[in-house]
C-alpha cells in the first residue's frame, strides 16, 4: 500500500495487517510518534478494533471502548474521539 511521506513516517512503528484492518486515523503525538487507530475490515464474532502506539497493540471489542480508553490515557481528546466515531459510522452507513 502506498502512503504519502508524512503518513509513512508515522506508520514506521506500526505493524498493520492490511488484510484484516483498515486505518481509521493516525494522530501524531508530541514525542514524534503517532497513535494508529484500526478497524476490522469485516465484522464477525472475533473482530476487534486495535489501537497501536509505538510497540504497544491493544485490542477492543468496540470502537467506543477503544476511543474511551484512548481519551483516558490522553492520547486523543474527546473532540477527536467524537470525530473518529462519526467518520467511521458515516463511512459504514450506520449514522
WOTALIN-V149209 format. One record per residue. RES is the residue in one small letter. PHI is phi in radians with two decimals (none if undefined). OMEGA is omega in whole degrees, -180 to 180 (* if undefined). BURIAL is 1 if it has 24 or more other C-alpha atoms within 12 Angstrom, else 0. Layout:
RES/PHI/OMEGA/BURIAL, RES/PHI/OMEGA/BURIAL
This chain:
x/none/-179/0, x/-1.74/176/0, x/-2.25/176/0, x/-1.21/-173/0, x/-1.04/-179/0, x/-1.13/179/0, x/-1.14/176/0, x/-0.99/180/0, x/-1.08/-178/0, x/-1.30/177/1, x/-1.58/-175/1, x/-1.06/179/0, x/-1.67/-178/0, x/-1.43/176/1, x/-2.19/-172/1, x/-1.75/172/1, x/-1.54/-175/0, x/-1.24/173/0, x/-1.38/-179/0, x/-1.82/-174/0, x/-2.23/169/1, x/-2.13/-180/1, x/-1.37/174/1, x/-1.50/-175/1, x/-2.85/173/1, x/-2.18/-177/1, x/-2.05/179/1, x/-1.07/178/0, x/-1.95/-177/0, x/-1.15/-176/0, x/-1.60/177/0, x/1.27/173/0, x/-2.04/180/1, x/-2.48/172/1, x/-1.65/-179/1, x/-1.97/179/1, x/-1.77/-177/1, x/-2.16/176/1, x/-2.07/177/1, x/-1.15/178/1, x/-1.15/177/0, x/-2.25/180/0, x/-1.58/178/0, x/-2.66/-177/0, x/-1.18/-180/0, x/-1.89/-179/0, x/-1.44/179/0, x/-2.31/170/1, x/-1.51/-176/1, x/-2.38/172/1, x/-2.12/-180/1, x/-2.05/176/1, x/-2.50/-174/1, x/0.95/-179/0, x/-1.72/-178/0, x/-1.74/177/0, x/-2.20/178/0, x/-2.15/-176/0, x/-1.94/-177/1, x/-2.37/-179/1, x/-1.32/179/0, x/-2.54/176/1, x/-1.09/-178/1, x/-1.06/180/1, x/-1.15/179/0, x/-1.04/-179/1, x/-1.24/178/1, x/-1.05/179/1, x/-1.16/180/0, x/-1.12/176/1, x/-1.19/-180/0, x/-1.05/179/0, x/-1.51/177/0, x/1.02/174/0, x/-1.47/177/1, x/-2.45/177/1, x/-1.64/174/0, x/-1.02/180/0, x/-1.12/176/0, x/-1.05/-178/0, x/-1.07/179/1, x/-1.12/179/0, x/-1.13/180/0, x/-1.08/-180/1, x/-1.09/180/1, x/-1.07/180/0, x/-1.06/-179/0, x/-1.10/-177/1, x/-1.21/175/0, x/-1.16/179/0, x/-1.10/-179/0, x/-1.47/179/0, x/1.40/-178/0, x/-1.95/-177/0, x/-1.47/*/0
